[in-house]
Amino acid sequence: MTKFDVRVQQGFTSAGIPAELTKELLEAFAEAKRRFYRDDLRPSEIEGARFSEAVFRILEWATTQTYTALGDTLPKVPTLMGKLEQATKAPDSIRFHIPRTLRLIYDVRNKRDVAHLGDGIDPNQQDATMVVRNMEWVLAELVRLYHNVSATEAQGIIIDLVSKDVPLIQVFDGFPRVLKQLKASDHVLVLLYWRGADGATFDDLQFWARAAMRKNLKRTLSSLDARDLIHLNGDTYVLTHLGERDVEDRKLLEPQ
């Protein structure tokens, strides 16, 4: 578990959310993201339903201090939504916005028949992207509600949580080993993707780079900066949105 997972988990626990629900929530979220990056789109949508069930239980707890036990079948979604709408003392996000977002995730799974493929429609990039982005929003909203932070700070936590989940990297005593031979520029991009909003200094990147890459590292960074893929923030390099999309579009995140 990374420090970011711990931060999210501790925030929920300190707010009183049952530990088993927090664990289920974060595991479903992480699994969906891993599969999404691997283009394993069907499980992304199925994990979206698992994620939604964890969130509905959290919403039950938030409004009644009780919840449907894990392993037991939740009430039907319209029933859940009706009960949550009646919890007039709860924030609108708990009563309306989050449940409606979860309903959308369920509908993609069930009406596209992802679980059973009854109508022959395979999951696709459009559906999976919608599911994952909505999951990110829901988790960010829960962080905002239960971590006593602003929406911007909540989204930052989620960006960090998502960015650290890079199957291409295995960490040994704090050292990130990139599990694929990449050219120097892609090696740097993957490392900065892994670092997320924290970024990395020149010294960090030089230490993490393969020996053959170190001599020309400044030139590599300058080239990436000229292409607007990275940004030097003080003494720290971070990926731009363009850099993040480049890493994802070229599918650099998976071991070979």
MIBALUM-237578 format. One record per residue (C-alpha): residue number from 0; x, y, z; residue in three letters. Coordinates in Angstrom, 1 decimal. Layout:
<recs>
<num NUM east X north Y up Z residuo ala>
...
</recs>
This chain:
<recs>
<num 0 east 0.0 north 0.0 up 0.0 residuo met>
<num 1 east 1.4 north 3.4 up -1.0 residuo thr>
<num 2 east 1.5 north 6.4 up 1.2 residuo lys>
<num 3 east -1.4 north 7.8 up -0.9 residuo phe>
<num 4 east -3.5 north 4.7 up -0.3 residuo asp>
<num 5 east -2.7 north 5.0 up 3.4 residuo val>
<num 6 east -3.7 north 8.7 up 3.4 residuo arg>
<num 7 east -7.1 north 8.0 up 1.8 residuo val>
<num 8 east -7.7 north 5.0 up 4.1 residuo gln>
<num 9 east -6.8 north 6.9 up 7.2 residuo gln>
<num 10 east -9.0 north 9.8 up 6.2 residuo gly>
<num 11 east -12.0 north 7.6 up 5.8 residuo phe>
<num 12 east -11.3 north 5.7 up 9.0 residuo thr>
<num 13 east -10.9 north 8.9 up 11.0 residuo ser>
<num 14 east -14.3 north 9.9 up 9.7 residuo ala>
<num 15 east -15.8 north 6.7 up 11.1 residuo gly>
<num 16 east -16.4 north 4.8 up 7.8 residuo ile>
<num 17 east -16.1 north 1.0 up 8.6 residuo pro>
<num 18 east -12.7 north -0.3 up 7.7 residuo ala>
<num 19 east -14.1 north -3.2 up 5.6 residuo glu>
<num 20 east -16.0 north -0.8 up 3.4 residuo leu>
<num 21 east -12.9 north 1.4 up 2.9 residuo thr>
<num 22 east -10.9 north -1.7 up 2.0 residuo lys>
<num 23 east -13.5 north -2.9 up -0.5 residuo glu>
<num 24 east -13.8 north 0.6 up -2.0 residuo leu>
<num 25 east -10.1 north 1.1 up -2.6 residuo leu>
<num 26 east -9.5 north -2.4 up -3.8 residuo glu>
<num 27 east -12.3 north -2.2 up -6.4 residuo ala>
<num 28 east -11.0 north 1.2 up -7.5 residuo phe>
<num 29 east -7.4 north 0.1 up -7.9 residuo ala>
<num 30 east -8.3 north -3.1 up -9.7 residuo glu>
<num 31 east -10.5 north -1.2 up -12.2 residuo ala>
<num 32 east -7.7 north 1.3 up -12.9 residuo lys>
<num 33 east -5.1 north -1.5 up -13.4 residuo arg>
<num 34 east -7.3 north -3.3 up -15.9 residuo arg>
<num 35 east -8.2 north -0.1 up -17.7 residuo phe>
<num 36 east -4.6 north 0.7 up -18.3 residuo tyr>
<num 37 east -4.1 north -2.8 up -19.6 residuo arg>
<num 38 east -7.0 north -2.4 up -22.1 residuo asp>
<num 39 east -8.8 north -5.2 up -20.2 residuo asp>
<num 40 east -12.0 north -3.3 up -20.6 residuo leu>
<num 41 east -14.7 north -5.9 up -19.6 residuo arg>
<num 42 east -13.4 north -6.3 up -16.0 residuo pro>
<num 43 east -13.1 north -2.5 up -15.7 residuo ser>
<num 44 east -16.8 north -2.2 up -16.0 residuo glu>
<num 45 east -17.5 north -5.2 up -13.8 residuo ile>
<num 46 east -15.2 north -3.7 up -11.1 residuo glu>
<num 47 east -17.1 north -0.5 up -11.6 residuo gly>
<num 48 east -20.2 north -2.4 up -10.3 residuo ala>
<num 49 east -18.2 north -3.7 up -7.3 residuo arg>
<num 50 east -17.0 north -0.2 up -6.6 residuo phe>
<num 51 east -20.6 north 1.1 up -6.8 residuo ser>
<num 52 east -21.8 north -1.5 up -4.3 residuo glu>
<num 53 east -19.1 north -0.5 up -1.9 residuo ala>
<num 54 east -20.0 north 3.2 up -2.2 residuo val>
<num 55 east -23.7 north 2.5 up -1.8 residuo phe>
<num 56 east -22.9 north 0.7 up 1.5 residuo arg>
<num 57 east -20.9 north 3.8 up 2.6 residuo ile>
<num 58 east -23.9 north 6.0 up 1.7 residuo leu>
<num 59 east -26.1 north 3.7 up 3.8 residuo glu>
<num 60 east -23.7 north 4.1 up 6.7 residuo trp>
<num 61 east -23.5 north 7.8 up 6.2 residuo ala>
<num 62 east -27.3 north 8.2 up 6.4 residuo thr>
<num 63 east -28.3 north 5.5 up 8.9 residuo thr>
<num 64 east -25.1 north 4.4 up 10.6 residuo gln>
<num 65 east -25.9 north 0.8 up 9.4 residuo thr>
<num 66 east -25.3 north -0.9 up 6.1 residuo tyr>
<num 67 east -26.0 north -4.1 up 4.2 residuo thr>
<num 68 east -23.3 north -6.6 up 5.2 residuo ala>
<num 69 east -20.7 north -7.5 up 2.6 residuo leu>
<num 70 east -21.8 north -10.7 up 1.0 residuo gly>
<num 71 east -25.5 north -9.9 up 1.4 residuo asp>
<num 72 east -27.4 north -8.6 up -1.6 residuo thr>
<num 73 east -28.0 north -4.8 up -1.6 residuo leu>
<num 74 east -31.6 north -3.5 up -2.2 residuo pro>
<num 75 east -32.4 north -2.6 up -5.8 residuo lys>
<num 76 east -30.8 north 0.6 up -7.0 residuo val>
<num 77 east -34.0 north 2.6 up -7.2 residuo pro>
<num 78 east -34.9 north 1.5 up -3.7 residuo thr>
<num 79 east -31.4 north 2.6 up -2.5 residuo leu>
<num 80 east -31.7 north 5.9 up -4.3 residuo met>
<num 81 east -35.2 north 6.6 up -2.8 residuo gly>
<num 82 east -34.0 north 6.0 up 0.7 residuo lys>
<num 83 east -31.0 north 8.2 up 0.2 residuo leu>
<num 84 east -33.1 north 11.0 up -1.2 residuo glu>
<num 85 east -35.2 north 10.9 up 2.0 residuo gln>
<num 86 east -32.2 north 11.5 up 4.2 residuo ala>
<num 87 east -32.8 north 15.3 up 4.2 residuo thr>
<num 88 east -30.1 north 16.0 up 6.8 residuo lys>
<num 89 east -27.3 north 14.6 up 4.5 residuo ala>
<num 90 east -25.4 north 16.7 up 1.9 residuo pro>
<num 91 east -26.9 north 16.8 up -1.6 residuo asp>
<num 92 east -23.9 north 14.9 up -2.9 residuo ser>
<num 93 east -24.9 north 11.9 up -0.7 residuo ile>
<num 94 east -28.6 north 12.2 up -1.4 residuo arg>
<num 95 east -28.5 north 12.9 up -5.2 residuo phe>
<num 96 east -25.2 north 13.4 up -7.0 residuo his>
<num 97 east -23.2 north 10.3 up -6.0 residuo ile>
<num 98 east -26.2 north 7.9 up -6.2 residuo pro>
<num 99 east -27.1 north 9.1 up -9.7 residuo arg>
<num 100 east -23.5 north 8.7 up -10.8 residuo thr>
<num 101 east -23.5 north 5.1 up -9.5 residuo leu>
<num 102 east -26.7 north 4.4 up -11.3 residuo arg>
<num 103 east -25.0 north 5.4 up -14.6 residuo leu>
<num 104 east -22.1 north 3.0 up -13.8 residuo ile>
<num 105 east -24.7 north 0.2 up -13.1 residuo tyr>
<num 106 east -26.6 north 1.0 up -16.3 residuo asp>
<num 107 east -23.5 north 0.6 up -18.5 residuo val>
<num 108 east -22.8 north -2.8 up -16.9 residuo arg>
<num 109 east -26.3 north -4.1 up -17.0 residuo asn>
<num 110 east -27.9 north -2.6 up -20.1 residuo lys>
<num 111 east -24.8 north -3.2 up -22.2 residuo arg>
<num 112 east -24.9 north -6.7 up -20.6 residuo asp>
<num 113 east -21.2 north -6.6 up -19.9 residuo val>
<num 114 east -21.4 north -9.4 up -17.3 residuo ala>
<num 115 east -23.2 north -11.9 up -19.6 residuo his>
<num 116 east -22.8 north -10.6 up -23.1 residuo leu>
<num 117 east -26.4 north -11.5 up -23.8 residuo gly>
<num 118 east -26.8 north -9.0 up -26.6 residuo asp>
<num 119 east -23.4 north -9.6 up -28.2 residuo gly>
<num 120 east -22.0 north -6.1 up -27.4 residuo ile>
<num 121 east -18.4 north -6.2 up -26.3 residuo asp>
<num 122 east -17.2 north -3.5 up -23.9 residuo pro>
<num 123 east -15.4 north -0.7 up -25.6 residuo asn>
<num 124 east -13.0 north 2.1 up -24.9 residuo gln>
<num 125 east -15.9 north 4.7 up -24.7 residuo gln>
<num 126 east -17.8 north 2.7 up -22.0 residuo asp>
<num 127 east -14.8 north 1.8 up -20.0 residuo ala>
<num 128 east -13.5 north 5.4 up -20.0 residuo thr>
<num 129 east -16.8 north 6.7 up -18.8 residuo met>
<num 130 east -17.0 north 4.2 up -16.0 residuo val>
<num 131 east -13.5 north 4.9 up -14.8 residuo val>
<num 132 east -13.8 north 8.7 up -14.9 residuo arg>
<num 133 east -17.0 north 8.5 up -13.0 residuo asn>
<num 134 east -15.4 north 6.3 up -10.4 residuo met>
<num 135 east -12.6 north 8.8 up -10.0 residuo glu>
<num 136 east -15.2 north 11.6 up -9.5 residuo trp>
<num 137 east -17.1 north 9.6 up -6.9 residuo val>
<num 138 east -13.9 north 8.7 up -4.9 residuo leu>
<num 139 east -12.8 north 12.4 up -5.1 residuo ala>
<num 140 east -16.2 north 13.5 up -3.8 residuo glu>
<num 141 east -16.0 north 11.0 up -0.9 residuo leu>
<num 142 east -12.5 north 12.3 up -0.1 residuo val>
<num 143 east -13.8 north 15.9 up -0.1 residuo arg>
<num 144 east -16.7 north 15.0 up 2.2 residuo leu>
<num 145 east -14.7 north 12.9 up 4.7 residuo tyr>
<num 146 east -11.2 north 14.3 up 4.6 residuo his>
<num 147 east -12.1 north 17.9 up 5.4 residuo asn>
<num 148 east -10.4 north 19.2 up 2.3 residuo val>
<num 149 east -11.5 north 21.3 up -0.7 residuo ser>
<num 150 east -12.7 north 19.7 up -4.0 residuo ala>
<num 151 east -9.4 north 20.7 up -5.6 residuo thr>
<num 152 east -7.4 north 19.0 up -2.8 residuo glu>
<num 153 east -9.6 north 16.0 up -3.0 residuo ala>
<num 154 east -8.9 north 15.7 up -6.7 residuo gln>
<num 155 east -5.2 north 16.1 up -6.1 residuo gly>
<num 156 east -5.3 north 13.1 up -3.7 residuo ile>
<num 157 east -7.1 north 11.0 up -6.3 residuo ile>
<num 158 east -4.6 north 12.1 up -9.1 residuo ile>
<num 159 east -1.8 north 10.9 up -6.8 residuo asp>
<num 160 east -3.6 north 7.7 up -6.0 residuo leu>
<num 161 east -4.2 north 7.0 up -9.7 residuo val>
<num 162 east -0.8 north 8.1 up -10.9 residuo ser>
<num 163 east 1.1 north 5.7 up -8.5 residuo lys>
<num 164 east -0.7 north 2.7 up -9.9 residuo asp>
<num 165 east 1.8 north 1.9 up -12.7 residuo val>
<num 166 east 2.3 north -1.9 up -13.4 residuo pro>
<num 167 east 5.4 north -1.1 up -15.3 residuo leu>
<num 168 east 7.2 north -0.1 up -12.1 residuo ile>
<num 169 east 8.2 north -2.3 up -9.2 residuo gln>
<num 170 east 9.7 north -0.5 up -6.2 residuo val>
<num 171 east 12.6 north -2.0 up -4.2 residuo phe>
<num 172 east 13.3 north -0.2 up -1.0 residuo asp>
<num 173 east 12.1 north 3.0 up -2.5 residuo gly>
<num 174 east 13.9 north 2.5 up -5.8 residuo phe>
<num 175 east 11.5 north 2.4 up -8.8 residuo pro>
<num 176 east 12.7 north -0.3 up -11.2 residuo arg>
<num 177 east 11.2 north 0.2 up -14.7 residuo val>
<num 178 east 10.4 north -3.3 up -16.0 residuo leu>
<num 179 east 11.0 north -2.7 up -19.6 residuo lys>
<num 180 east 13.8 north -1.4 up -21.9 residuo gln>
<num 181 east 12.7 north 2.0 up -23.0 residuo leu>
<num 182 east 14.4 north 4.9 up -24.7 residuo lys>
<num 183 east 15.6 north 7.6 up -22.3 residuo ala>
<num 184 east 12.7 north 10.0 up -22.9 residuo ser>
<num 185 east 10.0 north 7.3 up -22.4 residuo asp>
<num 186 east 11.8 north 6.1 up -19.3 residuo his>
<num 187 east 11.6 north 9.6 up -17.8 residuo val>
<num 188 east 7.9 north 10.0 up -18.8 residuo leu>
<num 189 east 7.0 north 6.7 up -17.1 residuo val>
<num 190 east 8.8 north 7.7 up -13.9 residuo leu>
<num 191 east 7.1 north 11.1 up -13.8 residuo leu>
<num 192 east 3.8 north 9.5 up -14.4 residuo tyr>
<num 193 east 4.4 north 7.2 up -11.5 residuo trp>
<num 194 east 5.4 north 10.2 up -9.3 residuo arg>
<num 195 east 2.2 north 12.1 up -10.1 residuo gly>
<num 196 east 1.8 north 15.6 up -8.6 residuo ala>
<num 197 east 4.9 north 15.1 up -6.4 residuo asp>
<num 198 east 7.1 north 15.1 up -9.5 residuo gly>
<num 199 east 10.9 north 14.4 up -9.3 residuo ala>
<num 200 east 14.1 north 16.5 up -9.1 residuo thr>
<num 201 east 16.9 north 16.1 up -11.6 residuo phe>
<num 202 east 18.9 north 14.3 up -8.9 residuo asp>
<num 203 east 16.0 north 11.8 up -8.5 residuo asp>
<num 204 east 15.7 north 11.1 up -12.2 residuo leu>
<num 205 east 19.5 north 10.8 up -12.6 residuo gln>
<num 206 east 19.6 north 8.2 up -9.7 residuo phe>
<num 207 east 16.6 north 6.3 up -11.1 residuo trp>
<num 208 east 17.9 north 6.3 up -14.8 residuo ala>
<num 209 east 19.8 north 3.5 up -16.3 residuo arg>
<num 210 east 23.5 north 4.1 up -16.5 residuo ala>
<num 211 east 23.5 north 4.7 up -20.2 residuo ala>
<num 212 east 20.9 north 7.5 up -19.9 residuo met>
<num 213 east 22.6 north 9.6 up -17.3 residuo arg>
<num 214 east 25.1 north 11.4 up -19.5 residuo lys>
<num 215 east 22.5 north 13.0 up -21.7 residuo asn>
<num 216 east 19.7 north 13.3 up -19.1 residuo leu>
<num 217 east 19.7 north 17.2 up -19.2 residuo lys>
<num 218 east 19.3 north 17.0 up -23.0 residuo arg>
<num 219 east 16.5 north 14.5 up -22.7 residuo thr>
<num 220 east 14.6 north 16.7 up -20.2 residuo leu>
<num 221 east 15.1 north 19.7 up -22.4 residuo ser>
<num 222 east 13.6 north 17.9 up -25.3 residuo ser>
<num 223 east 10.6 north 16.8 up -23.3 residuo leu>
<num 224 east 10.1 north 20.3 up -22.0 residuo asp>
<num 225 east 10.3 north 21.7 up -25.6 residuo ala>
<num 226 east 7.5 north 19.3 up -26.6 residuo arg>
<num 227 east 5.3 north 20.5 up -23.6 residuo asp>
<num 228 east 5.3 north 17.0 up -22.1 residuo leu>
<num 229 east 6.9 north 18.0 up -18.8 residuo ile>
<num 230 east 7.1 north 21.2 up -16.7 residuo his>
<num 231 east 9.9 north 22.3 up -14.4 residuo leu>
<num 232 east 8.1 north 23.6 up -11.2 residuo asn>
<num 233 east 10.9 north 25.1 up -9.1 residuo gly>
<num 234 east 13.4 north 22.3 up -9.0 residuo asp>
<num 235 east 10.9 north 19.6 up -9.6 residuo thr>
<num 236 east 9.8 north 18.1 up -12.9 residuo tyr>
<num 237 east 6.2 north 17.1 up -13.4 residuo val>
<num 238 east 4.2 north 15.7 up -16.3 residuo leu>
<num 239 east 1.8 north 18.1 up -18.1 residuo thr>
<num 240 east -1.7 north 16.8 up -19.1 residuo his>
<num 241 east -0.2 north 16.4 up -22.6 residuo leu>
<num 242 east 2.5 north 14.2 up -21.1 residuo gly>
<num 243 east 0.0 north 12.1 up -19.2 residuo glu>
<num 244 east -2.0 north 11.5 up -22.4 residuo arg>
<num 245 east 1.1 north 10.7 up -24.3 residuo asp>
<num 246 east 2.1 north 8.0 up -21.8 residuo val>
<num 247 east -1.4 north 6.5 up -21.9 residuo glu>
<num 248 east -2.0 north 6.7 up -25.6 residuo asp>
<num 249 east 1.2 north 5.0 up -26.4 residuo arg>
<num 250 east 0.5 north 2.3 up -23.7 residuo lys>
<num 251 east 3.9 north 2.7 up -22.0 residuo leu>
<num 252 east 2.6 north 1.5 up -18.6 residuo leu>
<num 253 east 2.7 north -2.2 up -18.9 residuo glu>
<num 254 east 5.6 north -4.6 up -18.4 residuo pro>
<num 255 east 6.6 north -6.5 up -21.6 residuo gln>
</recs>
